[in-house]
């Protein structure tokens, strides 16, 4: 706690000291940070919501083998990777609901939902270098984006403001057999722009049986047919394979953290069963933005996804075939501009359908055996949404938004019951409101507050989990989030401070439980109380310049303080866990980084991550110890001309050689909680553009 309070004091001390700085003679003015999250591009300073913007510059200084490090640099966000390629993501909440995969967070790729109607998101399908920037909306935000209680992530595949033509390529390699290459092409001709991205990543992995490889190709083709009107075709194909070594007990973790899960008298081991994931994703769609006049515009997207998913597991062999299709559209009307009052309103609808064939067979040493259970589940999710925004006296901003959400699914057992008719499960339509205020106290200091409702229906993977039994009685979770905060910057925007406090109460939390044969099922276990504090601070302590030896020194601090507890009604079949710390959530996370720019385009980036201990079961009887991660990256760039350049870089992760698990198995049977992360490791690479 001393480190945390010292960090907070340091942040506010620096903010107070630099807020009044106005010297600009040697500094490079920074471009104002904007977001597109709330349907129109706007400065992040005045947005009445907790938003983290991950820019291209932030992506560039992070290792590019996964999204984990850059996501974890943001307050309130926790990303995990139990083994290479196996992502989990949580925003202001518990990972209890996601023993694997990404759930309860709505993710969009451009203006298209990457999250399917069944609530699953294949974030691990996407290559790191194919994304230009990311926006993270923290807290429930279903008023514009449909059912979720965790938050929203927006991925931008290209820089829509980029101009000109280029070809780029990159290659890096590192410890434990890491090899990652990527190429990109942008061709702009008149009103047409084509962006192509290709990538391959292979990684041997630190542990036994943790090899991963991904082939990836992405296409974005845009046509600006009027000044402000654009039609885009976009999509990607991803072929991802990764082995899953499985969790270890504490004794095994301490004796040999590289070991894969070993056989027992009852169950075989991960290597014997060839446990892993084979995942193919084809995703695509079209987006059209059209302005009828200076007041009215429309955005329309149509999309489709096909997923071929195979999972040899310890106890069975699973296969899923998922097809999703849908559309999203909204209209925006902007009122006449006035001196002291401006307004706009949005109305829209999003609709999508996911049809899934979910089949389980016996697993005989990695080969599919006889059928156990074959099911079909068809899921429909759609919602209508509206929003009204008013700017009063250029100081006061009011936002109100509301969505009406519909969700239903139907299921049929093909084997062994040979059912001929689907059984329907309909959920009662739900309203998800949001009211937010922002007051611009000065040009550089804005206070904000908001109230919003979260609502999240069970995902397909929770309705039909690994115990093969469809559970139509599993209900949705919901809750209310209350928060307030402020943003502060200095006049040239080289310093920025964003702080917020919130209280989020969730009811009927969806969590997994385990059978004796290690298969899972899900229950509504009760409520959680989630108060928290988040602070993000960045400052160019030495402004960017072209003359000094130190051409720039940037300090960044991200602080997350949570006090998440189970409420009085939280339980399982035999026990109550009221008052216990929320499983899988550290109460303190502090990320500190420095970026130093030197002559000849040299740079050094250093990042320290302190994560407090993490409860591994609901009873809080076992904790993963706290850890300190230190990473560094150094690079040199040679500029041939305005467009052509060559960059060479090298980096290291876990420099303190911490023994830790980045993605524990929560409430694990047999106390197999631990998935060891790599110790000290290195990478080296280059990028070229011309």
C-alpha positions as CSV (number, residue, x, y, z in Angstrom):
1,X,0.0,0.0,0.0
2,X,2.9,2.4,0.6
3,X,3.8,2.1,-3.1
4,X,0.3,2.8,-4.1
5,X,-0.2,5.9,-2.0
6,X,3.3,7.2,-3.0
7,X,2.3,6.7,-6.6
8,X,-0.9,8.7,-6.1
9,X,0.9,11.5,-4.3
10,X,3.5,11.6,-7.1
11,X,0.8,11.8,-9.7
12,X,-1.1,14.7,-8.1
13,X,2.1,16.5,-7.3
14,X,3.3,16.4,-10.9
15,X,-0.1,17.3,-12.2
16,X,-0.3,20.4,-10.0
17,X,3.2,21.4,-10.9
18,X,2.9,21.0,-14.7
19,X,-0.7,22.2,-15.2
20,X,0.5,25.8,-15.3
21,X,3.4,25.3,-17.7
22,X,2.9,27.2,-20.9
23,X,6.4,27.2,-22.6
24,X,6.1,25.9,-26.1
25,X,9.1,27.2,-27.9
26,X,11.0,23.9,-28.0
27,X,8.1,21.5,-27.7
28,X,6.1,19.6,-30.3
29,X,2.4,20.2,-29.7
30,X,0.6,16.9,-29.3
31,X,-2.5,16.0,-31.3
32,X,-5.7,16.2,-29.2
33,X,-6.9,12.7,-28.1
34,X,-10.3,11.9,-29.6
35,X,-12.6,8.9,-29.5
36,X,-15.3,7.5,-31.8
37,X,-16.9,5.3,-29.1
38,X,-20.1,7.3,-28.7
39,X,-21.0,7.3,-32.4
40,X,-19.3,10.5,-33.4
41,X,-15.6,11.6,-33.0
42,X,-15.1,13.9,-30.1
43,X,-12.3,15.0,-27.7
44,X,-11.8,12.6,-24.9
45,X,-11.5,15.4,-22.4
46,X,-15.2,16.2,-22.4
47,X,-16.6,12.7,-22.7
48,X,-18.8,12.0,-19.6
49,X,-17.6,8.4,-19.3
50,X,-14.6,6.4,-18.2
51,X,-12.7,5.7,-21.4
52,X,-9.2,4.5,-22.1
53,X,-7.7,5.2,-25.5
54,X,-4.8,3.0,-26.6
55,X,-3.1,4.8,-29.5
56,X,-0.8,3.6,-32.2
57,X,2.1,5.1,-30.3
58,X,1.2,3.1,-27.2
59,X,1.0,-0.1,-29.2
60,X,4.4,0.6,-30.8
61,X,6.3,0.5,-27.5
62,X,4.7,-2.8,-26.3
63,X,5.8,-6.3,-27.3
64,X,3.7,-7.3,-30.3
65,X,3.2,-11.0,-29.6
66,X,-0.1,-10.5,-27.8
67,X,-2.5,-7.8,-26.6
68,X,-2.0,-8.7,-22.9
69,X,0.6,-6.2,-21.9
70,X,-0.9,-3.2,-23.6
71,X,-4.4,-4.0,-22.2
72,X,-3.0,-4.4,-18.7
73,X,-1.4,-0.9,-18.9
74,X,-4.9,0.6,-18.6
75,X,-6.6,1.1,-15.2
76,X,-9.5,-1.2,-14.5
77,X,-8.5,-3.7,-17.3
78,X,-7.1,-7.1,-16.6
79,X,-6.1,-9.4,-19.5
80,X,-4.7,-12.8,-18.9
81,X,-3.1,-15.5,-21.1
82,X,-3.1,-18.9,-19.4
83,X,-1.0,-20.3,-22.2
84,X,0.1,-18.7,-25.5
85,X,-3.1,-17.8,-27.4
86,X,-5.5,-18.5,-24.6
87,X,-6.9,-15.1,-23.7
88,X,-9.2,-13.9,-20.9
89,X,-10.3,-10.3,-20.5
90,X,-12.1,-8.5,-17.6
91,X,-13.1,-4.9,-17.2
92,X,-13.9,-3.8,-13.7
93,X,-14.9,-7.3,-12.6
94,X,-14.3,-10.9,-12.0
95,X,-12.8,-13.4,-14.3
96,X,-15.0,-16.0,-12.6
97,X,-17.4,-16.1,-15.5
98,X,-14.6,-16.7,-18.0
99,X,-12.6,-19.8,-17.2
100,X,-11.5,-19.5,-20.8
101,X,-12.3,-17.2,-23.6
102,X,-13.7,-13.6,-23.6
103,X,-17.2,-13.1,-22.2
104,X,-19.3,-10.3,-20.7
105,X,-17.4,-7.7,-22.7
106,X,-18.8,-6.5,-26.0
107,X,-16.1,-6.0,-28.6
108,X,-16.5,-4.2,-32.0
109,X,-14.2,-4.4,-35.0
110,X,-14.7,-1.0,-36.8
111,X,-18.5,-0.6,-36.7
112,X,-19.1,-4.4,-36.7
113,X,-19.7,-6.5,-33.5
114,X,-16.9,-9.1,-33.1
115,X,-18.9,-10.5,-30.2
116,X,-21.5,-12.9,-31.5
117,X,-25.2,-13.3,-30.5
118,X,-24.2,-16.0,-28.1
119,X,-21.9,-13.7,-26.2
120,X,-18.6,-15.2,-27.2
121,X,-15.7,-13.2,-28.6
122,X,-12.6,-14.6,-30.5
123,X,-10.2,-11.8,-29.6
124,X,-7.3,-14.2,-29.9
125,X,-8.0,-14.6,-33.6
126,X,-6.6,-11.1,-34.3
127,X,-3.0,-10.3,-34.9
128,X,-1.5,-7.5,-32.8
129,X,0.0,-5.6,-35.8
130,X,-3.3,-5.4,-37.6
131,X,-4.9,-3.0,-35.1
132,X,-4.3,0.7,-35.3
133,X,-5.8,1.8,-32.0
134,X,-8.2,0.6,-29.3
135,X,-10.9,2.3,-27.1
136,X,-12.0,0.7,-23.9
137,X,-15.3,1.8,-22.3
138,X,-15.3,0.8,-18.7
139,X,-18.4,-0.1,-16.8
140,X,-21.7,-1.4,-18.3
141,X,-22.6,0.5,-21.4
142,X,-25.6,-1.3,-22.9
143,X,-27.5,1.8,-23.9
144,X,-25.7,2.0,-27.2
145,X,-24.0,-1.4,-27.5
146,X,-26.5,-4.0,-26.2
147,X,-26.4,-6.4,-23.3
148,X,-23.2,-6.4,-21.3
149,X,-22.3,-5.9,-17.7
150,X,-18.5,-5.7,-18.2
151,X,-17.7,-3.0,-20.7
152,X,-17.0,-2.4,-24.4
153,X,-13.8,-2.5,-26.5
154,X,-13.6,-0.9,-29.9
155,X,-10.9,-2.0,-32.3
156,X,-9.9,0.1,-35.3
157,X,-8.1,-1.9,-38.0
158,X,-6.7,1.1,-40.0
159,X,-6.0,4.7,-39.5
160,X,-8.8,6.4,-41.3
161,X,-6.9,9.7,-41.4
162,X,-3.8,8.2,-43.1
163,X,-2.9,9.4,-46.5
164,X,-0.5,8.1,-49.2
165,X,0.8,4.7,-50.3
166,X,3.2,2.5,-48.4
167,X,4.5,-1.1,-48.0
168,X,5.7,-2.2,-44.6
169,X,7.2,-5.4,-43.1
170,X,8.3,-6.6,-39.7
171,X,10.0,-9.6,-38.3
172,X,10.9,-10.4,-34.7
173,X,12.0,-13.5,-32.8
174,X,12.8,-14.3,-29.2
175,X,13.0,-16.8,-26.4
176,X,11.2,-20.1,-26.4
177,X,10.9,-20.2,-30.2
178,X,9.0,-16.9,-30.8
179,X,8.8,-16.0,-34.5
180,X,6.4,-13.2,-35.6
181,X,6.3,-11.6,-39.1
182,X,3.9,-9.2,-40.6
183,X,3.5,-7.3,-43.9
184,X,1.1,-4.5,-44.7
185,X,0.1,-2.6,-47.9
186,X,-1.8,0.7,-48.2
187,X,-2.7,1.8,-51.7
188,X,-4.6,5.1,-52.1
189,X,-5.8,6.1,-55.6
190,X,-8.2,8.9,-55.9
191,X,-11.2,8.2,-53.7
192,X,-10.3,4.5,-53.1
193,X,-8.0,3.1,-50.4
194,X,-7.0,-0.5,-50.0
195,X,-5.3,-1.8,-46.8
196,X,-3.9,-5.4,-46.7
197,X,-2.4,-7.0,-43.6
198,X,-0.8,-10.4,-43.4
199,X,0.9,-12.0,-40.4
200,X,2.2,-15.3,-39.0
201,X,3.1,-15.9,-35.4
202,X,4.7,-19.1,-34.0
203,X,5.7,-19.6,-30.4
204,X,7.2,-22.8,-28.8
205,X,6.0,-21.7,-25.4
206,X,7.8,-21.8,-22.0
207,X,5.9,-24.9,-20.7
208,X,5.6,-28.3,-22.2
209,X,2.8,-28.7,-24.6
210,X,2.2,-25.0,-25.1
211,X,3.0,-24.4,-28.8
212,X,1.0,-21.8,-30.6
213,X,0.7,-20.6,-34.2
214,X,-1.5,-18.2,-36.0
215,X,-1.9,-17.4,-39.7
216,X,-3.8,-14.1,-40.3
217,X,-4.9,-12.0,-43.3
218,X,-7.0,-8.8,-43.1
219,X,-8.5,-6.6,-45.8
220,X,-10.1,-3.2,-45.6
221,X,-11.2,-1.5,-48.8
222,X,-12.8,1.9,-48.7
223,X,-14.4,4.2,-51.2
224,X,-15.1,7.8,-50.4
225,X,-17.8,8.6,-52.9
226,X,-18.7,12.0,-51.5
227,X,-16.8,14.5,-49.3
228,X,-18.1,12.9,-46.1
229,X,-19.6,9.7,-47.4
230,X,-17.7,6.4,-47.3
231,X,-18.3,2.7,-48.1
232,X,-16.0,0.1,-46.6
233,X,-15.6,-3.6,-47.1
234,X,-13.6,-5.2,-44.4
235,X,-12.8,-8.6,-42.9
236,X,-10.2,-11.1,-41.8
237,X,-9.4,-14.8,-41.9
238,X,-7.6,-16.3,-38.9
239,X,-6.3,-19.9,-38.4
240,X,-5.1,-20.3,-34.8
241,X,-3.8,-23.5,-33.2
242,X,-2.5,-23.7,-29.6
243,X,-1.8,-26.4,-27.2
244,X,-3.2,-26.2,-23.6
245,X,-0.8,-27.6,-21.0
246,X,-3.3,-27.4,-18.1
247,X,-3.1,-26.3,-14.5
248,X,-0.6,-27.4,-11.9
249,X,-0.9,-27.8,-8.2
250,X,1.3,-25.6,-6.0
251,X,3.7,-28.5,-5.4
252,X,4.0,-29.1,-9.1
253,X,4.3,-25.4,-9.8
254,X,7.2,-25.0,-7.4
255,X,9.0,-28.2,-8.4
256,X,8.8,-27.8,-12.2
257,X,6.6,-24.9,-13.6
258,X,7.3,-25.9,-17.2
259,X,5.6,-29.2,-16.7
260,X,2.3,-29.9,-18.4
261,X,-0.6,-31.4,-16.5
262,X,0.4,-35.0,-15.6
263,X,-1.8,-38.1,-15.7
264,X,-3.5,-39.4,-12.5
265,X,-5.1,-42.7,-11.7
266,X,-8.4,-41.3,-12.9
267,X,-7.6,-39.0,-15.8
268,X,-4.9,-38.9,-18.5
269,X,-2.6,-35.9,-18.9
270,X,-2.6,-33.0,-21.3
271,X,0.2,-34.4,-23.5
272,X,-1.4,-37.9,-23.7
273,X,-4.8,-36.4,-24.8
274,X,-3.1,-33.8,-27.1
275,X,-5.2,-31.1,-25.4
276,X,-5.5,-28.0,-27.5
277,X,-7.5,-25.5,-29.6
278,X,-7.9,-25.5,-33.3
279,X,-9.8,-22.4,-34.3
280,X,-10.6,-21.0,-37.7
281,X,-12.5,-17.7,-38.0
282,X,-13.8,-16.0,-41.1
283,X,-15.2,-12.5,-40.4
284,X,-16.4,-9.9,-42.8
285,X,-18.8,-7.1,-43.5
286,X,-19.7,-3.8,-45.2
287,X,-20.1,-0.4,-43.6
288,X,-21.7,2.6,-45.3
289,X,-21.8,6.1,-43.9
290,X,-24.0,8.6,-45.7
291,X,-24.9,12.2,-45.0
292,X,-28.3,13.2,-46.3
293,X,-27.6,16.8,-45.5
294,X,-25.7,18.8,-42.9
295,X,-28.1,17.7,-40.2
296,X,-28.8,14.0,-40.9
297,X,-26.5,11.1,-41.4
298,X,-26.8,7.3,-41.3
299,X,-24.3,4.5,-40.6
300,X,-25.2,1.0,-41.7
301,X,-23.2,-2.2,-41.3
302,X,-24.0,-5.8,-42.4
303,X,-21.8,-8.6,-41.3
304,X,-21.2,-12.3,-41.0
305,X,-18.9,-14.7,-39.2
306,X,-18.1,-18.4,-39.5
307,X,-16.2,-20.3,-36.8
308,X,-14.8,-23.8,-36.9
309,X,-13.6,-24.7,-33.4
310,X,-12.1,-28.0,-32.2
311,X,-11.0,-28.7,-28.7
312,X,-9.4,-32.0,-27.7
313,X,-9.7,-31.9,-23.9
314,X,-8.7,-34.2,-21.0
315,X,-12.1,-35.8,-20.7
316,X,-13.7,-35.3,-24.2
317,X,-13.2,-34.1,-27.7
318,X,-15.3,-31.0,-28.5
319,X,-16.3,-29.5,-31.9
320,X,-18.3,-26.3,-32.6
321,X,-19.5,-24.9,-35.9
322,X,-20.9,-21.4,-35.5
323,X,-22.4,-19.1,-38.1
324,X,-23.4,-15.5,-37.3
325,X,-25.0,-12.9,-39.5
326,X,-26.6,-9.5,-38.7
327,X,-26.7,-5.8,-39.2
328,X,-26.3,-2.5,-37.2
329,X,-27.6,0.9,-38.2
330,X,-28.3,4.2,-36.7
331,X,-29.3,7.7,-37.7
332,X,-27.9,10.9,-36.3
333,X,-29.7,14.2,-36.4
334,X,-27.8,17.4,-35.4
335,X,-29.7,20.5,-34.5
336,X,-29.0,24.0,-35.8
337,X,-25.9,25.4,-34.2
338,X,-26.6,28.1,-31.6
339,X,-24.5,30.3,-29.4
340,X,-25.3,28.6,-26.0
341,X,-27.1,25.4,-26.9
342,X,-26.3,22.6,-29.3
343,X,-27.8,19.2,-29.5
344,X,-27.9,15.9,-31.5
345,X,-29.8,12.7,-31.2
346,X,-29.3,9.1,-32.4
347,X,-31.7,6.3,-33.1
348,X,-30.7,2.8,-34.2
349,X,-31.0,-1.0,-34.1
350,X,-28.6,-3.9,-33.9
351,X,-29.7,-7.4,-34.8
352,X,-27.7,-10.7,-35.0
353,X,-28.3,-14.4,-35.1
354,X,-25.8,-17.1,-34.2
355,X,-26.5,-20.8,-35.1
356,X,-24.3,-23.3,-33.4
357,X,-23.7,-27.0,-33.8
358,X,-22.0,-28.1,-30.5
359,X,-20.8,-31.7,-30.4
360,X,-18.8,-33.8,-27.9
361,X,-17.1,-37.1,-28.5
362,X,-14.7,-39.3,-26.6
363,X,-11.0,-38.3,-26.8
364,X,-8.7,-41.2,-27.5
365,X,-5.2,-39.8,-27.3
366,X,-6.1,-36.8,-29.3
367,X,-8.3,-38.5,-31.8
368,X,-12.1,-38.1,-32.0
369,X,-13.9,-41.2,-30.7
370,X,-17.6,-42.1,-30.4
371,X,-20.3,-39.5,-30.0
372,X,-21.4,-38.4,-26.5
373,X,-23.7,-35.5,-27.1
374,X,-24.7,-33.5,-30.2
375,X,-26.7,-30.3,-29.9
376,X,-27.9,-27.4,-31.9
377,X,-28.4,-24.0,-30.4
378,X,-29.8,-21.0,-32.3
379,X,-29.4,-17.6,-30.5
380,X,-31.0,-14.3,-31.4
381,X,-30.0,-11.0,-29.9
382,X,-31.3,-7.6,-31.0
383,X,-31.8,-4.2,-29.4
384,X,-33.1,-0.7,-30.3
385,X,-31.3,2.3,-28.9
386,X,-31.6,6.0,-28.7
387,X,-29.4,8.8,-27.5
388,X,-29.7,12.6,-26.9
389,X,-26.8,14.9,-26.3
390,X,-26.9,18.6,-25.4
391,X,-24.1,21.1,-25.0
392,X,-25.1,24.0,-22.9
393,X,-23.1,27.3,-22.7
394,X,-20.1,25.4,-24.0
395,X,-19.5,24.2,-20.5
396,X,-22.2,21.7,-19.6
397,X,-22.7,18.4,-21.4
398,X,-25.7,16.1,-20.9
399,X,-26.1,12.7,-22.4
400,X,-29.0,10.4,-22.0
401,X,-29.3,7.0,-23.7
402,X,-31.6,4.0,-23.6
403,X,-31.8,0.6,-25.2
404,X,-34.5,-2.0,-25.3
405,X,-32.9,-5.5,-25.4
406,X,-34.3,-8.8,-26.7
407,X,-32.6,-12.2,-26.3
408,X,-33.8,-15.7,-27.0
409,X,-32.4,-19.1,-28.0
410,X,-33.8,-22.4,-29.0
411,X,-32.1,-25.8,-28.7
412,X,-32.4,-29.3,-30.0
413,X,-30.6,-32.5,-29.0
414,X,-29.5,-34.5,-32.1
415,X,-27.9,-37.3,-30.1
416,X,-28.6,-39.3,-28.0
417,X,-32.3,-38.0,-27.8
418,X,-32.9,-37.5,-31.5
419,X,-35.2,-34.6,-30.8
420,X,-37.2,-33.3,-33.8
421,X,-38.4,-30.0,-32.5
422,X,-36.6,-27.1,-30.9
423,X,-37.3,-25.9,-27.4
424,X,-37.5,-22.1,-27.0
425,X,-36.1,-20.1,-24.2
426,X,-37.2,-16.4,-24.2
427,X,-35.9,-13.7,-21.9
428,X,-38.0,-10.8,-20.9
429,X,-37.1,-7.6,-22.8
430,X,-34.9,-5.3,-20.8
431,X,-34.3,-1.6,-20.7
432,X,-30.7,-0.4,-20.2
433,X,-30.5,3.3,-19.5
434,X,-27.5,5.6,-19.1
435,X,-27.5,9.2,-17.9
436,X,-24.2,11.1,-17.8
437,X,-23.1,14.7,-17.1
438,X,-19.9,16.6,-17.7
439,X,-19.1,20.1,-16.6
440,X,-16.1,22.0,-18.1
441,X,-15.0,23.9,-15.0
442,X,-12.1,25.5,-17.1
443,X,-10.9,24.8,-20.6
444,X,-8.6,22.1,-19.2
445,X,-10.5,20.7,-16.2
446,X,-13.7,18.7,-16.6
447,X,-15.8,16.9,-14.0
448,X,-18.1,14.1,-14.9
449,X,-20.7,11.7,-13.4
450,X,-22.9,8.9,-14.7
451,X,-25.4,6.2,-13.8
452,X,-25.9,3.2,-16.0
453,X,-27.5,-0.3,-15.9
454,X,-25.7,-3.5,-16.8
455,X,-27.5,-6.5,-18.0
456,X,-25.9,-9.7,-19.4
457,X,-27.6,-12.8,-20.6
458,X,-25.8,-16.2,-20.4
459,X,-23.6,-17.0,-23.3
460,X,-23.9,-20.1,-25.4
461,X,-20.8,-21.6,-23.6
462,X,-22.6,-21.1,-20.3
463,X,-26.0,-22.4,-21.5
464,X,-24.4,-25.5,-22.9
465,X,-21.1,-26.0,-20.9
466,X,-18.7,-28.9,-20.9
467,X,-21.0,-31.2,-18.9
468,X,-23.0,-31.4,-22.1
469,X,-26.3,-30.5,-20.3
470,X,-28.3,-27.5,-21.7
471,X,-29.4,-25.4,-18.8
472,X,-32.5,-23.3,-19.7
473,X,-32.9,-22.2,-16.1
474,X,-29.7,-20.1,-16.1
475,X,-30.8,-16.5,-15.8
476,X,-29.2,-13.2,-16.7
477,X,-27.1,-11.0,-14.4
478,X,-27.8,-7.3,-14.0
479,X,-26.7,-4.4,-11.9
480,X,-26.3,-0.6,-11.5
481,X,-23.1,1.3,-11.8
482,X,-22.6,4.8,-10.3
483,X,-19.4,6.8,-10.9
484,X,-17.9,10.2,-10.9
485,X,-14.5,11.5,-11.9
486,X,-12.5,14.3,-13.6
487,X,-10.0,14.9,-16.3
488,X,-7.2,17.5,-16.2
489,X,-4.7,18.6,-18.8
490,X,-2.3,21.5,-19.4
491,X,-2.5,24.0,-22.2
492,X,-0.4,22.1,-24.8
493,X,-1.8,18.7,-23.7
494,X,1.6,17.2,-22.8
495,X,0.1,16.3,-19.4
496,X,-3.2,14.5,-18.9
497,X,-4.8,13.1,-15.7
498,X,-8.0,11.0,-15.6
499,X,-9.4,9.8,-12.3
500,X,-12.7,8.1,-11.4
501,X,-14.4,6.4,-8.5
502,X,-17.3,4.0,-9.0
503,X,-19.6,1.6,-7.2
504,X,-21.1,-1.3,-9.2
505,X,-23.6,-3.8,-7.7
506,X,-24.2,-7.0,-9.7
507,X,-27.1,-9.3,-9.0
508,X,-27.4,-13.0,-10.0
509,X,-23.8,-13.3,-11.0
510,X,-23.1,-16.1,-13.5
511,X,-20.3,-18.4,-12.3
512,X,-19.0,-21.9,-13.1
513,X,-19.0,-24.8,-10.8
514,X,-17.3,-28.2,-11.4
515,X,-18.4,-31.8,-11.4
516,X,-16.3,-34.6,-10.1
517,X,-15.3,-35.5,-13.6
518,X,-14.0,-32.0,-14.1
519,X,-16.7,-30.8,-16.4
520,X,-18.3,-27.5,-15.7
521,X,-21.8,-26.1,-15.3
522,X,-23.0,-22.6,-14.4
523,X,-25.3,-21.2,-11.8
524,X,-26.6,-17.8,-10.7
525,X,-24.6,-17.5,-7.5
526,X,-25.9,-14.3,-6.0
527,X,-24.5,-10.7,-5.9
528,X,-21.2,-8.8,-5.8
529,X,-20.4,-5.3,-4.5
530,X,-17.7,-3.6,-6.5
531,X,-16.4,-0.2,-5.4
532,X,-13.2,1.0,-7.0
533,X,-10.8,3.8,-7.8
534,X,-8.9,4.3,-11.1
535,X,-6.3,6.8,-12.0
536,X,-4.4,7.3,-15.3
537,X,-1.7,9.9,-15.6
538,X,0.7,10.8,-18.4
539,X,3.2,13.7,-18.7
540,X,6.0,14.7,-20.9
541,X,8.3,15.8,-18.1
542,X,10.8,16.8,-20.7
543,X,8.8,18.1,-23.6
544,X,9.4,16.6,-27.1
545,X,12.0,18.7,-28.9
546,X,14.6,18.6,-31.7
547,X,17.6,20.2,-29.9
548,X,18.4,18.7,-26.5
549,X,20.2,15.5,-25.8
550,X,17.0,14.1,-24.2
551,X,14.5,14.7,-26.9
552,X,11.6,13.7,-24.7
553,X,10.9,12.1,-21.3
554,X,7.3,10.7,-20.7
555,X,6.1,9.4,-17.4
556,X,2.9,7.2,-17.2
557,X,1.1,5.9,-14.2
558,X,-1.9,3.6,-14.1
559,X,-3.5,2.8,-10.7
560,X,-6.3,0.4,-10.0
561,X,-7.7,0.1,-6.4
562,X,-10.6,-2.4,-6.1
563,X,-12.5,-3.5,-3.0
564,X,-14.7,-6.1,-4.7
565,X,-16.6,-8.4,-2.3
566,X,-19.3,-11.1,-2.5
567,X,-22.6,-9.8,-1.2
568,X,-24.6,-11.5,1.5
569,X,-26.5,-13.8,-0.9
570,X,-23.4,-15.2,-2.8
571,X,-23.3,-19.0,-2.5
572,X,-22.9,-22.4,-4.1
573,X,-24.7,-25.6,-3.3
574,X,-23.0,-26.0,0.1
575,X,-21.4,-22.8,1.2
576,X,-21.9,-19.1,1.6
577,X,-19.0,-16.7,0.7
578,X,-20.5,-13.4,1.9
579,X,-17.9,-10.8,2.4
580,X,-15.0,-12.6,0.7
581,X,-12.8,-11.0,-1.8
582,X,-13.9,-11.5,-5.4
583,X,-12.1,-14.5,-6.9
584,X,-9.5,-13.7,-9.5
585,X,-9.4,-10.0,-8.9
586,X,-6.3,-8.3,-7.3
587,X,-7.2,-5.4,-5.1
588,X,-4.3,-3.2,-6.2
589,X,-2.5,-2.9,-9.6
590,X,0.0,-0.2,-10.3
591,X,1.7,0.2,-13.7
592,X,4.5,2.7,-14.0
593,X,6.4,3.4,-17.2
594,X,9.0,5.8,-18.7
595,X,9.7,6.5,-22.3
596,X,12.9,8.3,-23.2
597,X,13.7,9.7,-26.6
598,X,17.3,10.5,-27.6
599,X,19.1,11.8,-30.7
600,X,19.3,9.8,-33.9
601,X,15.8,8.4,-33.3
602,X,16.9,6.3,-30.3
603,X,14.3,5.5,-27.7
604,X,14.0,3.5,-24.5
605,X,10.8,2.3,-22.8
606,X,10.7,0.8,-19.3
607,X,7.5,-0.5,-17.6
608,X,7.0,-1.9,-14.1
609,X,3.8,-3.8,-13.1
610,X,2.9,-4.4,-9.5
611,X,-0.1,-6.7,-9.0
612,X,-1.3,-7.6,-5.6
613,X,-2.1,-11.1,-4.4
614,X,-5.1,-12.8,-6.1
615,X,-7.7,-15.1,-4.4
616,X,-7.9,-18.4,-6.3
617,X,-11.1,-19.7,-4.8
618,X,-14.3,-18.3,-3.5
619,X,-13.5,-19.4,0.0
620,X,-10.3,-17.2,-0.1
621,X,-8.3,-20.0,1.4
622,X,-5.7,-19.9,-1.4
623,X,-4.0,-16.9,-2.9
624,X,-1.5,-16.4,-5.7
625,X,1.2,-14.1,-4.3
626,X,1.8,-10.6,-5.5
627,X,4.3,-10.0,-8.3
628,X,6.5,-7.3,-9.8
629,X,7.1,-7.4,-13.5
630,X,9.8,-5.3,-15.2
631,X,10.0,-4.9,-18.9
632,X,12.1,-2.8,-21.3
633,X,12.3,-2.1,-25.0
634,X,14.9,-0.1,-26.8
635,X,15.0,0.9,-30.5
636,X,16.6,2.9,-33.2
637,X,15.0,4.3,-36.3
638,X,16.7,5.5,-39.5
639,X,14.6,7.9,-41.6
640,X,15.5,7.6,-45.3
641,X,13.0,10.2,-46.4
642,X,9.6,11.5,-45.2
643,X,7.9,8.1,-45.7
644,X,10.7,5.5,-45.8
645,X,12.3,4.3,-42.6
646,X,14.0,1.3,-40.9
647,X,13.6,0.4,-37.3
648,X,15.6,-2.0,-35.2
649,X,14.5,-2.9,-31.6
650,X,15.2,-5.3,-28.8
651,X,13.3,-6.0,-25.6
652,X,13.1,-8.1,-22.5
653,X,10.1,-9.1,-20.3
654,X,10.1,-10.2,-16.7
655,X,13.5,-8.8,-16.1
656,X,13.2,-9.5,-12.3
657,X,12.7,-13.2,-13.1
658,X,9.4,-13.4,-11.1
659,X,7.8,-16.8,-10.7
660,X,4.1,-16.2,-11.3
661,X,1.0,-17.3,-13.1
662,X,-0.6,-15.0,-15.7
663,X,-4.0,-16.7,-15.8
664,X,-4.9,-18.9,-12.9
665,X,-7.6,-21.6,-13.0
666,X,-10.1,-20.4,-10.5
667,X,-11.8,-22.8,-8.0
668,X,-9.9,-25.5,-9.8
669,X,-10.5,-29.2,-8.9
670,X,-7.6,-30.9,-7.4
671,X,-6.1,-27.5,-6.5
672,X,-4.6,-27.2,-10.0
673,X,-4.7,-23.4,-10.0
674,X,-1.4,-22.5,-11.6
675,X,-0.4,-21.8,-15.2
676,X,3.2,-20.7,-15.1
677,X,4.2,-17.6,-17.1
678,X,7.7,-17.4,-18.7
679,X,10.6,-16.2,-16.6
680,X,13.1,-13.6,-18.0
681,X,12.9,-13.7,-21.8
682,X,14.0,-11.6,-24.7
683,X,13.1,-10.6,-28.2
684,X,14.7,-8.8,-31.2
685,X,13.2,-7.4,-34.4
686,X,13.0,-4.9,-37.1
687,X,10.4,-3.0,-39.1
688,X,10.8,-1.4,-42.5
689,X,8.4,0.9,-44.4
690,X,8.8,2.4,-47.9
